[in-house]
């Protein structure tokens, strides 16, 4: 198996994994030993070293952290907005002027000049043309007073909004500075976490115990299966051995009997050939001896019951001899 350019032979390590010891303390917590974990047995520690892979990202994060120092710029911006807010607070156009009072006077005077009955009372010598011109001037003054009144109120409203915006800008700038600082701190924490992760991965062998495999193999296979198999075979083997011995003995007897039959058959064939060639004389009985000299004894025909050799009625003549090894020619 190849992992991150590291090749390991699982087959050669299988026996060590199956015999992996259980390394635990009294509380059942794993106690690291080189021969009780998968990573060391399979020799995979180099495959879990990611130091080179994270080197470039760590450098980029470190450089980004240096660029996130904006506190001085933010403070400068806050100072500018604070000064602008102070200056705007000083802006006051007709702040305490009573435009409403002027509007009332303009309306009352305009009404008196516009009335032919009351208009002459405003002049020592009434002149209609002059009165008409004064009415026009009052209309203009009344309109200008209304516009100045409205602009003064609008300026005050915009000034309040501007100051509120500046205050919000100051607060937002301060929030930006705080957020950037938090981001910088978070990046620093991320760098530490990456380093911790790399360190943890390089020590992963301390967290991969294989004792459970060795324990299962010992309990299930060696203890249970092998013991049960032995107990089963233990009762069968003696009977099987006796049967095997009986079979071998029977086979030996059959082979021996076959060899005996073959030997007798070969001797019979050889004797038959000698008789045909005249090397063996036929064997006959005689009354005196019952056999011919130089030949094997031949059987004598049995006598009738109650008679003996030489008794009357018995004729003693030569009769052919019979033997499994010879025949009469």
C-alpha positions as CSV (number, residue, x, y, z in Angstrom):
1,X,0.0,0.0,0.0
2,X,1.3,3.5,-0.9
3,X,0.3,6.5,1.2
4,X,1.9,9.9,0.5
5,X,4.9,8.3,-1.3
6,X,5.4,5.9,1.6
7,X,5.1,2.2,0.7
8,X,4.3,-0.4,3.3
9,X,4.1,-4.2,3.1
10,X,0.8,-5.1,4.8
11,X,1.3,-8.8,4.4
12,X,4.7,-8.9,6.2
13,X,3.1,-6.8,9.0
14,X,0.0,-8.9,9.3
15,X,1.4,-11.3,11.8
16,X,2.6,-8.5,14.1
17,X,-0.9,-6.9,13.9
18,X,-2.6,-10.2,14.8
19,X,-0.2,-10.6,17.7
20,X,-0.5,-7.0,18.8
21,X,-0.3,-6.8,22.6
22,X,-2.8,-4.8,24.7
23,X,-1.0,-1.9,26.3
24,X,-3.3,-0.2,28.8
25,X,-3.2,1.2,32.3
26,X,-5.5,0.3,35.2
27,X,-8.2,2.7,33.8
28,X,-8.1,1.2,30.4
29,X,-6.2,4.1,28.8
30,X,-3.8,3.3,26.0
31,X,-0.1,3.3,26.9
32,X,2.0,4.0,23.8
33,X,4.6,1.4,22.8
34,X,6.1,1.0,19.3
35,X,4.8,-2.6,18.9
36,X,1.2,-2.0,20.0
37,X,-0.1,0.4,17.3
38,X,-0.9,0.2,13.6
39,X,1.2,3.1,12.4
40,X,4.5,1.9,13.9
41,X,3.9,-1.7,12.8
42,X,3.2,-0.6,9.3
43,X,6.0,2.0,9.3
44,X,3.7,4.8,8.2
45,X,5.0,7.7,10.3
46,X,6.7,9.5,7.4
47,X,3.4,9.4,5.5
48,X,1.8,11.6,8.2
49,X,4.5,14.4,8.1
50,X,2.8,17.4,6.5
51,X,5.3,20.0,7.5
52,X,6.4,20.8,3.9
53,X,2.8,21.0,2.7
54,X,1.7,23.6,5.3
55,X,4.9,25.7,5.1
56,X,3.7,28.0,2.3
57,X,0.1,28.6,3.7
58,X,1.6,29.5,7.0
59,X,3.9,32.0,5.4
60,X,1.0,33.6,3.6
61,X,-1.1,33.8,6.7
62,X,1.8,35.3,8.6
63,X,2.3,38.0,6.0
64,X,-1.4,38.8,6.0
65,X,-1.3,39.3,9.7
66,X,1.3,42.0,9.3
67,X,-0.9,43.8,6.8
68,X,-3.9,43.9,9.2
69,X,-2.4,46.6,11.4
70,X,-4.8,49.5,10.7
71,X,-5.1,50.9,14.2
72,X,-3.2,54.1,13.4
73,X,-5.1,54.8,10.3
74,X,-8.4,54.2,12.0
75,X,-7.5,56.5,14.9
76,X,-6.5,59.3,12.4
77,X,-9.9,59.0,10.7
78,X,-11.7,59.1,14.0
79,X,-9.8,62.3,14.9
80,X,-10.7,64.0,11.6
81,X,-14.4,63.1,12.0
82,X,-14.4,64.3,15.6
83,X,-12.9,67.7,14.6
84,X,-15.5,68.0,11.8
85,X,-18.3,67.3,14.2
86,X,-17.0,69.9,16.6
87,X,-16.8,72.5,13.8
88,X,-20.3,71.7,12.5
89,X,-21.7,72.2,16.0
90,X,-20.5,75.8,15.8
91,X,-22.5,76.5,12.7
92,X,-25.5,78.6,13.6
93,X,-27.5,80.7,11.1
94,X,-30.4,82.5,12.7
95,X,-30.4,80.0,15.5
96,X,-32.3,82.3,17.9
97,X,-34.0,84.5,15.4
98,X,-37.9,84.6,15.6
99,X,-38.9,84.4,11.9
100,X,-42.5,83.8,13.1
101,X,-42.7,87.2,14.6
102,X,-41.6,88.9,11.4
103,X,-44.1,86.8,9.4
104,X,-46.9,88.1,11.6
105,X,-45.9,91.7,11.2
106,X,-45.5,91.3,7.4
107,X,-49.0,89.8,7.1
108,X,-50.6,92.5,9.3
109,X,-49.0,95.4,7.5
110,X,-49.8,93.9,4.1
111,X,-53.4,93.5,5.1
112,X,-53.6,97.2,6.3
113,X,-51.9,98.5,3.1
114,X,-54.1,96.4,0.9
115,X,-57.3,97.9,2.6
116,X,-58.3,101.2,1.0
117,X,-59.9,102.3,4.2
118,X,-56.8,101.7,6.4
119,X,-54.1,102.3,3.9
120,X,-54.1,106.1,4.2
121,X,-53.5,105.8,7.9
122,X,-50.0,104.5,7.2
123,X,-48.9,107.7,5.4
124,X,-48.8,111.3,6.2
125,X,-49.7,112.0,2.6
126,X,-51.2,109.0,0.9
127,X,-50.0,108.1,-2.6
128,X,-51.5,105.2,-4.3
129,X,-48.4,104.4,-6.4
130,X,-46.2,104.4,-3.3
131,X,-48.7,102.2,-1.5
132,X,-48.7,99.7,-4.4
133,X,-44.9,99.6,-4.3
134,X,-44.9,99.0,-0.6
135,X,-47.4,96.1,-0.9
136,X,-45.0,94.5,-3.5
137,X,-42.1,94.9,-1.1
138,X,-44.0,93.4,1.8
139,X,-44.9,90.4,-0.3
140,X,-41.2,89.9,-1.2
141,X,-40.2,90.3,2.4
142,X,-42.8,87.9,3.6
143,X,-41.7,85.3,1.0
144,X,-38.0,85.9,1.9
145,X,-38.7,85.5,5.6
146,X,-40.5,82.3,5.0
147,X,-37.6,80.9,2.9
148,X,-35.0,82.0,5.4
149,X,-37.1,80.4,8.2
150,X,-37.3,77.1,6.2
151,X,-33.6,77.1,5.3
152,X,-32.6,77.8,8.9
153,X,-34.6,74.8,10.1
154,X,-33.3,72.6,7.2
155,X,-29.7,73.6,8.1
156,X,-30.2,72.7,11.7
157,X,-31.7,69.4,10.6
158,X,-28.8,68.6,8.3
159,X,-26.3,69.7,10.9
160,X,-27.8,67.2,13.4
161,X,-27.7,64.5,10.7
162,X,-24.1,65.3,9.8
163,X,-23.0,65.2,13.4
164,X,-24.9,61.9,13.9
165,X,-23.1,60.5,10.8
166,X,-19.8,61.6,12.1
167,X,-20.5,60.0,15.4
168,X,-21.5,56.8,13.6
169,X,-18.4,57.0,11.5
170,X,-16.2,57.3,14.6
171,X,-18.0,54.3,16.1
172,X,-17.8,52.3,12.9
173,X,-14.1,53.1,12.5
174,X,-13.5,51.9,16.0
175,X,-15.5,48.8,15.2
176,X,-13.4,48.2,12.1
177,X,-10.2,48.5,14.1
178,X,-11.5,46.0,16.6
179,X,-12.7,43.6,13.9
180,X,-9.3,43.8,12.1
181,X,-7.6,43.2,15.3
182,X,-9.8,40.2,16.0
183,X,-9.2,38.9,12.5
184,X,-5.5,39.3,13.0
185,X,-5.8,37.4,16.3
186,X,-7.9,34.7,14.6
187,X,-5.3,34.3,11.9
188,X,-2.7,33.9,14.6
189,X,-4.9,31.3,16.3
190,X,-5.4,29.5,12.9
191,X,-1.6,29.4,12.5
192,X,-1.3,27.8,15.9
193,X,-4.0,25.3,15.2
194,X,-2.4,24.3,11.9
195,X,0.9,23.8,13.7
196,X,-0.9,21.8,16.4
197,X,-2.6,19.7,13.8
198,X,0.7,18.9,12.1
199,X,2.2,18.0,15.4
200,X,-0.8,15.8,16.3
201,X,-0.7,14.0,12.9
202,X,3.0,13.2,13.4
203,X,2.1,11.7,16.7
204,X,-1.0,9.8,15.4
205,X,0.8,6.5,16.3
206,X,0.1,7.3,19.9
207,X,-3.6,7.2,19.2
208,X,-3.9,4.1,17.0
209,X,-3.7,1.0,19.3
210,X,-4.1,-2.4,17.7
211,X,-4.5,-4.4,20.8
212,X,-8.1,-5.0,20.1
213,X,-7.1,-6.9,16.9
214,X,-4.6,-9.0,18.8
215,X,-7.0,-9.6,21.6
216,X,-9.8,-10.6,19.2
217,X,-7.4,-12.9,17.3
218,X,-6.2,-14.5,20.5
219,X,-9.7,-15.0,22.0
220,X,-11.7,-15.9,18.9
221,X,-9.3,-17.7,16.7
222,X,-6.6,-19.2,18.9
223,X,-8.6,-19.8,22.1
224,X,-12.1,-20.5,20.8
225,X,-11.7,-21.9,17.2
226,X,-8.5,-23.8,17.7
227,X,-9.5,-25.2,21.1
228,X,-12.9,-26.3,19.8
229,X,-11.3,-27.8,16.7
230,X,-8.8,-29.6,18.9
231,X,-11.5,-31.0,21.2
232,X,-13.4,-32.2,18.1
233,X,-10.4,-33.8,16.5
234,X,-9.1,-35.2,19.8
235,X,-12.1,-37.5,19.9
236,X,-11.9,-38.5,16.3
237,X,-8.2,-39.1,15.8
238,X,-7.7,-42.3,17.9
239,X,-10.5,-44.0,16.0
240,X,-9.2,-42.7,12.7
241,X,-5.7,-44.0,13.5
242,X,-7.1,-47.5,14.4
243,X,-9.1,-47.5,11.1
244,X,-6.0,-46.5,9.2
245,X,-3.9,-49.2,10.9
246,X,-6.6,-51.8,10.1
247,X,-6.7,-50.6,6.4
248,X,-2.9,-50.8,6.1
249,X,-2.8,-54.3,7.7
250,X,-5.6,-55.6,5.5
251,X,-3.8,-54.1,2.4
252,X,-0.6,-55.8,3.5
253,X,-2.3,-59.2,3.9
254,X,-3.9,-58.8,0.5
255,X,-0.6,-58.1,-1.1
256,X,1.1,-61.0,0.6
257,X,-1.7,-63.4,-0.5
258,X,-1.4,-62.2,-4.0
259,X,2.4,-62.8,-4.0
260,X,1.9,-66.3,-2.6
261,X,-0.6,-67.1,-5.4
262,X,1.8,-65.7,-8.0
263,X,4.7,-67.8,-6.7
264,X,2.7,-71.1,-6.7
265,X,1.4,-70.4,-10.1
266,X,5.0,-69.7,-11.4
267,X,6.2,-73.1,-9.9
268,X,3.4,-75.0,-11.4
269,X,4.1,-73.5,-14.9
270,X,7.8,-74.4,-14.5
271,X,7.1,-78.0,-13.5
272,X,4.8,-78.5,-16.4
273,X,7.5,-77.3,-18.8
274,X,10.1,-79.8,-17.3
275,X,7.7,-82.7,-17.7
276,X,7.1,-81.9,-21.4
277,X,10.9,-81.8,-22.0
278,X,11.4,-85.3,-20.3
279,X,13.3,-84.0,-17.4
280,X,10.9,-85.5,-14.9
281,X,9.6,-89.1,-15.0
282,X,6.0,-89.8,-14.3
283,X,5.3,-91.0,-10.8
284,X,3.4,-94.3,-10.5
285,X,2.3,-96.5,-7.6
286,X,3.6,-100.1,-7.0
287,X,2.1,-102.7,-4.8
288,X,5.3,-103.1,-2.8
289,X,6.3,-99.5,-2.2
290,X,3.6,-97.4,-3.5
291,X,6.0,-95.0,-5.1
292,X,8.8,-94.9,-7.7
293,X,12.3,-94.1,-6.4
294,X,13.3,-90.5,-6.8
295,X,9.8,-89.2,-6.8
296,X,7.6,-87.6,-4.2
297,X,5.2,-89.9,-2.3
298,X,1.9,-90.4,-4.1
299,X,-1.3,-90.9,-2.4
300,X,-2.7,-94.5,-2.1
301,X,-6.3,-95.1,-3.0
302,X,-8.4,-95.8,0.1
303,X,-9.5,-99.4,0.7
304,X,-13.1,-100.4,1.1
305,X,-14.3,-100.5,4.7
306,X,-13.5,-103.9,6.4
307,X,-10.7,-104.9,4.0
308,X,-6.9,-104.7,4.3
309,X,-4.1,-104.9,1.8
310,X,-3.7,-108.4,0.3
311,X,-7.2,-109.4,1.3
312,X,-9.2,-111.6,-1.1
313,X,-11.1,-109.6,-3.7
314,X,-8.5,-106.8,-3.8
315,X,-6.4,-106.5,-6.9
316,X,-3.1,-104.7,-6.4
317,X,-2.3,-103.1,-9.8
318,X,-0.3,-100.1,-10.8
319,X,-2.3,-96.9,-10.9
320,X,-1.2,-93.6,-12.1
321,X,0.2,-91.2,-9.5
322,X,-1.3,-87.8,-9.1
323,X,0.4,-84.8,-7.8
324,X,-0.2,-81.0,-8.3
325,X,3.4,-80.8,-9.5
326,X,3.3,-83.6,-12.1
327,X,1.1,-85.5,-14.5
328,X,1.0,-88.9,-16.2
329,X,2.6,-89.0,-19.7
